[in-house]
Amino acid sequence: MLRLIYEESTMWQSSEQIVAIVKDESRVNLLKLLECRTRRSADSATAPQLTRKKKKIVAATLAVTLLRALGSRWLEKGWEADKIFFLPESKPGSTVEFETPYILCSLASELDCEAESWDAASSYSAIFAFGVLLLELELDEGISVTMEDEQEADEEYSPVYMTLLRTFQFREEDLDDQYIQQVIDSCLDFNDRVDSIQHPSFDQDLKFRAAILRYIVDPLIERLKTAHRDVLLDLLGIATQPAPSPMKAGLPSRAQNPSVPFSSSARRGSPLYRIDEVHSELSLGRSSRATTWSSPDLQTTTPSRSRDRGDFKIAIICALTLEADAVNAVFDQRWDDTEDGYGKAPRDPDAYSTGMIGRHKVVLAHMPGMGQESAASVAANCRASFKGIELALVVGICGTSPTTKAGDDIVLGDVVISKGIIPYTYGRQYPGKFVRKDSVLDNLGRPNTEIRGLLAKLKGRGHRKNLEDNIAKYLASWNTELGGIATYPGTKHDKLFDSRYRHKHQSPSSSCTTCADCTKPTDPVCEESPELSCEQLNCDETHLVRRDRLVRDEAAQSASETQQPPINPKVHFSLVASGNIVMKSGEDRDSIAHRENVIAFEMEGAGVWDVFPCLVIKGVCDYADSHKNKRWQNYAAATAAACMKAFLENWTSGTSGM
């Protein structure tokens, strides 16, 4: 809820009523409140306290006002912190109501002007000014347009845009709130956000408003609800239906009665009513999870909740709980947090999670165990319960060969997307050798035309870079959501040993005779060695293999004066080896990788491949050798989930696209 107060010198008076004048000494502006948080002024002890909770309330309230009053002259000059006021209640000595901010504006010559059509330039300026206002709230200081901003501005980028960009670039490390980072990012790239809203009945005005709702209002309301569940949104004027623009719906009754706030529901025929009518999930205050981690490349507004199981088009299959946890974290909406509203087919024993990722209705199948047989059973049951599935994604962690066929380094945390599956453990064991069945009938087919076409697109330089950039962005955003498990473990823990160097007791003083007698690749090690770390076994790091990519990236970070992100994951498109064994041999890994032209080793893809059109998306957690450990598993699961989300932003089909 936001109201207007008028300058005394331009007070408008009707024949029925005189608008009451608010005395200057009874109000306090937002800029003063922010300054009182950062420095001890003479009156800071008596000034109202703007707590972090109240700042979240103010941000959400102003975001809703931005949506409702877009295009109105009433707010043209109202986004500066010193023009936003808070007033005490009418009783002397009463406390300031932060839930009801007022914007100072002038009535001079405004009431006689006719409403103009939507103006793109002024609307974008309002977005940029709102972004600056959010930064002021977060940084507890006023931000002004500098002479440098004026000089760098041009016809495309206004001075206030340059102010927002400059401040965000220099102070981004001071912003520890992922919601705010996301919203500021959206303000800076708002033209792309508007272009992402595609609906045949939306003109540019409606697309602009829908983008405000999705990329600015929703995250700020979700931020408030997540941090402070006790806040009643209805009392803040944040209703469950968006309100109309004063410009589009006519002058509000506030012009006749100053006590009437801008909080009426959207009227039939108004722009915001049409947004809500076309897509009810765009409304505010829904119980479902807001689209908090939406990508700027999202091509449409979010569909409504599925009516039945037949609406689901994407299946995600995870073998491990940590893999499913990472996938769950990327859901933009979860539909079964409190109840299972869709059920499953008779005699289907498996468990599912349902919701939205981007514009896609997805079902996550939780496997009861690892391996091809379990994966095949889960996939078959999923197909029986969710008959509309068009694409299955096997998402999780894998081991890898350390280099691609082209000689490029693969490091821990990278992601592998399958071009095909090689069932490398399906064959015959002869004395002294294993022979894989390699006939046409024994091999798994290649992906369908639709999948191959998208893979060809994503392998291109530009699209691959976008994919990798989005992975890095999502990882940074989800670290809090995932409880810190998306944190990069560090290059010092990314260790690749020579493939012939065995993981065993290495110290000459060790009492382990089994490891001491292990001198050939076929010699056994003691039962204790696989459970111990390299540090405990004294593995000699002179046998480590130099990784040029890690050295380059680490040197670049050390040379930088600013804090750099961790090594960003890269995406590799390749054949994937799938079998019922865990690969823990560097020599066998290299032999199979060379013979079959694969770079990744996993255990579920082959089981799903013949049931659904399928892709495997796996994060690299180890080098598939005897030195493998679990340190990287959570991070690798997070990179795979991030890649899956980025991949789905590019996926459309004849029936699942909107």
FINUSE-251323 format. One record per residue (C-alpha): x, z, y. Coordinates in steps of 0.02 Angstrom, whole numbers, plus 32768, in hexadecimal, padded with zeros to 4 digits. Example, Ala and Ser with C-alpha at 12.3 -4.5 7.8 and 13.67 -1.06 7.14 Angstrom:
<atoms>
826781867F1F/82AC81657FCB/
</atoms>
This chain:
<atoms>
800080008000/80497FCC80A8/7FFA7FDB8154/80207F9D8202/80437FFC82A2/80437FA68349/80B37FB083E0/805B800E846C/80827F8684EB/80237F038486/7F927F6E8448/7EF77F098421/7E4E7F54844A/7DA27F20840E/7CFC7F48845C/7CD27FBB83CB/7D70801D83B2/7E1780478400/7EA880488387/7EFF80F18389/7FB280F183CA/80348143835B/80AD81A883C5/8165817E83AD/819A82308388/8126823E82F0/817281AF828D/821981948237/825F80EA8209/82B180B78166/835C809881B4/8366814A81F5/8336818E814A/83C0812980F8/844181638176/840E82188157/843B820180A0/84ED81CE80C5/85238234815A/84FB82DF819F/84A982BD8245/8467834782B5/83B683328278/83DC830681C3/83AD83B38189/82FD839F81CE/82E682E681A8/827782B78115/82D982A28074/82DA81F2802B/830282167F74/832F81937EF2/828081A07EAC/823381827F58/82A680EE7F74/8265809F7ED4/81B380BD7F11/81DA806C7FB9/822E7FD67F66/81997FB77EF2/811B7FCC7F7F/81767F537FF2/81887ED57F64/80CC7ED57F49/80B57EBF8005/812C7E2B8002/80BE7DD97F7F/80187E007FD2/80467DD88086/80B37D3E806A/809E7CC680FA/804A7D44816D/808A7D51821F/806C7E0C8214/810B7E1D81AE/817A7D9A81FE/81E67E1F8254/81BD7EB181E4/82467EAF815F/82CC7F0881C4/82EB7FBD8195/82D27FFB8247/82257FA7824D/81E5800381B3/819E80AF81D9/815B8145817C/80DB81B781CB/80A7826B81A8/7FF58295817D/7F8382C2820E/7F9D837D81F9/802A83CA8262/80C683ED81FD/808B83848169/8106832680FD/8130826F810D/80D481FA8095/81558183804D/80D0812F7FE4/808580E18082/8105808580EC/80D08035818F/81177F9781DC/81277F8F8299/80E27EEC82DD/809A7EA1837C/7FEA7E618398/801C7DFB8430/7FD47D4B8423/7FC17D5B8366/7F057D718355/7EDF7CD083B2/7F507C678342/7F067C0782B1/7F4D7C1E8204/7FD47BA081D8/7FF67B508131/807C7B9680C0/81277B85810E/81B97B7A8096/82427BA88111/81EF7C48814C/81BF7C78809A/82727C67805D/82AE7CCA80F5/82367D5680C4/82827D578015/83347D618058/83047DEA80D4/82B17E4C8049/83527E3E7FE3/83B47E878076/83357F138082/834D7F3D7FC9/84097F457FE3/83F07FBA8076/8385802B8008/8407802D7F7D/84A2803E7FEC/845480BD8065/848B805C80FF/844D7FDA8179/84877F268162/848E7EAE81F5/84A97DF48208/855D7DDD8243/85A87D5782B1/85FF7D148216/85567D0381C0/85147CA38255/85A97C2E8252/85A07C0B8196/84E47BEB8199/84A37B3A8197/83FD7ADF8181/83F47B0D80C9/84357BC180D0/83F67C31815C/845B7CBF81AB/83F67D43814D/841E7CE880A9/84D77CEF80D4/84C57DA980FB/84727DC88053/84F57D617FF5/85887DB2804F/854B7E638036/851E7E487F7F/85C77DFB7F58/862B7E857FAB/85C07F187F74/85817EE27EC8/85F17F617E71/85997FEB7ED4/84F07FB87E8A/84DD80147DE6/84257FE67DD1/840D7F4D7D63/835D7F307DA4/839C7F247E57/84287EAF7E24/83AA7E3F7DCE/83327E3C7E62/83BD7E187EE1/83FC7D8E7E70/834C7D467E6D/83407D4F7F2C/83E27CEE7F3E/83AD7C697EC1/82F57C6C7EEA/82E47BB07EF3/83137BA87E3A/82987C337E13/820C7BD27E68/823A7B347E08/82307B967D65/81767BB47D7F/811E7B1F7D34/80617B137D2D/7FF57A7A7D4F/7F7D7AD87DC3/80037B2A7E30/80357ADD7ED5/80D97B107F27/80887BA67F7C/80467BEB7ED9/80EA7BCA7E7F/81437C2A7F08/80CE7CBF7EF6/80D77CBC7E39/81967CC07E45/818C7D577EBA/811D7DB07E3D/81877D897DA6/82377D9B7DEB/82237E1C7E76/81847E847E64/81827E997DA6/82377ED87D96/82247F547E25/81817F997DDF/81CB7FA27D31/82627FFD7D7A/81EF807D7DCB/818480947D2E/821C80A57CBD/827281287D28/81D9818A7D61/814581827CED/80EA82047D55/80D1818C7DE7/801F814B7DEF/802B80977E26/7F75808E7E5C/7F9581157EDD/802080AB7F27/7FAA80197F43/7FF67FBD7EAF/7F557F877E5C/7F417F307DB5/7F0B7E907E10/7F767E3A7E95/7F307E317F44/7F187D947FAF/7F897D5D803A/7F447D8C80E6/7F707CDD8120/7F107C898092/7E7D7CFE8083/7E5F7D11813D/7E907DA181B1/7E7B7E498159/7E017EC88199/7E997F2A81D6/7E8B7EC88279/7DE37F1B8297/7E0A7FC08243/7EBD8002823A/7E96807781AB/7E777FE98130/7F147FC380CA/7F4A7F1E807E/7F197F507FCF/7E797EF27FA7/7E6C7E977F01/7E857DDC7EF7/7DE77D7F7F27/7DA77CEC7EC0/7DF57C4E7F03/7E887CA47F56/7F3B7C727F24/7F617D137EC7/7EB97D107E6F/7EE57C637E2C/7F8C7CA47DED/7F347D327D94/7EA97CC27D55/7F217C467D06/7F8F7CCB7CBB/7F547D7D7CB1/80007DBC7C7A/803F7D9C7D2C/7FD27E2D7D68/80237ECF7DA0/801B7F727D43/800B7F2C7C93/80367FA17C05/80A37F1E7BB3/815A7F187BDE/81817EB07C79/81F07E187C6F/82857E7A7CAB/83137E117C66/82CA7D667C8A/83417CD37C9A/83447C677D36/83337BD17CC2/828D7C0B7C79/821C7B757C82/816E7BC07C8B/81067C5A7CAB/80F27CD37C1B/80627CAF7BA4/7FE17D347B80/7FE77DA37AE7/7FCC7D487A43/7F1D7D4779FC/7F547D497946/7FEA7D2D78D5/7FD47C7178DC/800E7C6D7992/80C07C9E7968/813C7C0D7966/81E67C63795C/82227CD678D1/82C07D3F78E3/830C7D887845/83897E197847/83DC7E6C77B2/84227F087806/83CE7F8A7873/84537F7778FA/842D7EBC78FE/83727EDB7911/83947F5D7999/83F27EDD79FF/83687E5C79E9/82E27EDC7A16/833E7EFF7AB8/832B7E4A7AF3/826E7E467ADC/821A7E2B7B84/81797E737B3D/815E7EDD7AA2/80B17ED67A59/80C07F5379CB/81177FE77A1C/807C80527A00/801B7FF4797A/80207F5C7909/7F977EED794B/7FB87E5678DD/7FCE7E95782C/80167E2777A5/7FE37DC4770B/7FAA7E20766E/803A7E5C7602/80BA7E3C768B/812B7ED77680/81977EB17718/81977EFE77C6/81887E9B7868/81987EB17924/813B7E3D799A/81487E127A51/81887D977AD1/82367D547AF6/822C7CE67B8F/81977C747B75/819C7C817AB7/812E7CEC7A47/81A67D2F79C4/819F7D977926/82367DFC78EF/82437E147832/82A27EAF77FB/82FD7E8F7756/83037F2176D9/83B37EF176A6/843F7E7276BB/845D7DD27659/840F7D2A7631/838B7D6875B8/83487DE87634/834B7D6676C0/82EF7CE57657/82697D647627/82507D9E76DB/82467CEA7719/81C47CBC7696/815A7D5476C0/816A7D317779/812E7C7E775F/80967CBF7701/806A7D3C7789/80967CD17822/80637C2077F5/808B7BD3789E/81487BF3789A/81A97B5878D1/82587BA178DF/82B27C31788B/834E7C7F78D7/83BF7CE87869/84117D5A78E9/84987DDC78D0/85527DF078AB/85D37D8F7847/868A7D80781C/86EF7CED785A/87867C807845/87FB7CA378D9/88037BED7916/87957B55791D/87C37AAE78CE/87FF7A78797A/88747B0F7983/88107B737A03/88157C3179F2/877A7C8C79B6/877B7D4279EC/870F7DD779C1/866A7DD37A1F/865D7D147A1F/85BE7CC679DB/85AB7C427953/85137BCE794B/84FC7B7278A8/84FF7AB4789B/84DF7AC977E1/84F17B457752/85717B3E76C5/853E7BAA762E/85F37BCA7603/85D47C477576/855F7BD37516/85C67B85748A/86267BA673EA/86B57C1F73CB/873A7BD47359/87D77C2C731C/88477C3573B4/87D17BDB742D/87217BCE7475/86CB7B26748B/86387B1A7503/85A47AAE74D3/85AD7A1F754F/852D799F7517/84A1795E7586/842379CB752B/848E7A677538/84B37A5E75F3/843F7A99767C/83F97A1376EE/842879FE77A4/83B87A42782F/832179DA7862/8327795A78EE/82E179D17971/83687A547950/83F479D47946/83BE798979EB/83C37A307A45/846B7A5C79F8/84B179B77A36/847479E37AE4/84B97A947AE3/85647A5D7AA5/857C79FB7B47/85F57A4A7BC2/85767A777C49/84EF7ABA7BD5/856D7B1C7B6D/85B07B6D7C0B/84FF7B9D7C40/84E27BE77B93/85827C4F7B9E/85607C857C51/84B27CC37C20/84FA7D247B8D/85747D7E7C01/84E87DA17C7E/84737DE97BFB/84FA7E577BAF/851B7EA47C5A/84617EC37C72/843F7F0B7BC6/84CC7F897BBA/845980147BF8/83C67FD57B90/84317FD87AF3/847780857B16/852580457B3E/85427FE87A9A/85537F417AF6/85F57F7D7B44/868A7F107B1B/86FE7F777AA9/879D7F337AFB/88247EB47AD3/88957F3C7A8C/881A7F4F79FB/88117E9279DA/88997E887956/88BC7DF678E2/893D7E13785A/89987D8B77FB/89267D53776E/89A57D8776EA/89BD7E37772E/89527EAC76C3/88F17F4476FF/893D7FD17697/89AB806B76A5/8A46802976FD/8AB280C47713/8B4580D07699/8B24818A7691/8A71816F7654/8A4881BA75AB/89D78126757F/8A2B80CC74EF/89A2804774E3/89C1800A7593/8A7D8016757B/8A707FA174E4/8A027F257544/8A787E95756B/8A127DF8753B/89697DBB757B/89177DE174D5/895C7E9274C7/88DA7F1B74E5/88E27FA1756C/88A780537558/87ED807C7569/880F80E57604/8861805C766D/87C57FF47699/8773809076E3/880680BC7754/8835807277FC/88D380117823/891180A77886/88F9811A77F1/895380A1777D/89DF807E77FA/89C37FC277F9/8A597F72784D/8A257F1C78EF/8ABE7EAC78E9/8A517E477872/89CD7E2A78F8/89AB7D757927/89B97D4B79E1/89107D157A2C/89317CA57AC1/887F7CB27B01/88847D707B06/892D7D6F7B5B/88F17CF47BE1/88507D507C06/88A47DFB7C06/892A7DBB7C7E/88A57D737CF1/884B7E1A7CF6/88EC7E7A7D1A/89187E047DA9/886E7E137DFB/88587E917E87/87A17EAD7E57/87597EF37DB9/873B7E627D42/86BD7E567CB5/86FA7E607C01/872F7DC57B9E/86927D5B7BA7/86527D207AFE/865F7C677AD6/85E47C067A6A/86237BA079D6/85B87B1E797B/85EF7B0978C7/85C37B0B7810/85A97BBC77D0/85D87BFE7725/854D7C6476D6/85607CC67635/85377D6475D8/85E17DB475EE/86367E087681/86D27DA576AF/87657E1F76C0/87FA7DB17698/885F7D56771D/88AA7CDA76A1/88037CB0764F/87B47CA376FD/88347C237734/88277BC17692/87687BB47699/87667B917754/87E07B01773C/87897ABB76A2/86D57AC976DF/86F57AB1779B/869D7B5677C6/86CC7BDC7843/86507C69781D/86227CCF7784/85787D237770/84FA7D5076E7/84477D237719/843E7C72775E/84377C1776B7/83A17C807682/833A7C4E771A/83737B99772A/82FD7B4C76AB/82657BB376E3/82637B8D779F/82B67B157818/83467B8A783B/83DD7BB478A5/845D7C3D788C/84987C94792B/851B7D197906/85947D7F796D/86467D90792B/866C7E4478FB/87097E2E7891/87867DAF784F/87447DB4779C/87E87DFE775D/88187EA17709/88347EF477B4/877D7EE177E8/87227F7A782E/867E7FA37883/86BE7FC27934/867D7F1A7975/85D77F11791A/85657F5279A4/85B67EE57A29/85B07E4B79B8/84F77E6B7994/84D77E757A50/85327DD17A73/84CE7D7C79E9/842A7DBD7A30/845D7D847ADF/84887CD77A9B/83E17CD07A40/83847CF47AE1/83E87C717B40/83C87BF57AB4/830C7C127AB7/83087BEA7B70/83367B397B3E/82C37B2C7AA7/821C7AD17AB5/81B17A767A37/81147A107A36/80A77AA77A13/81087B3C7A54/81387AFB7AFE/80C37B127B92/
</atoms>
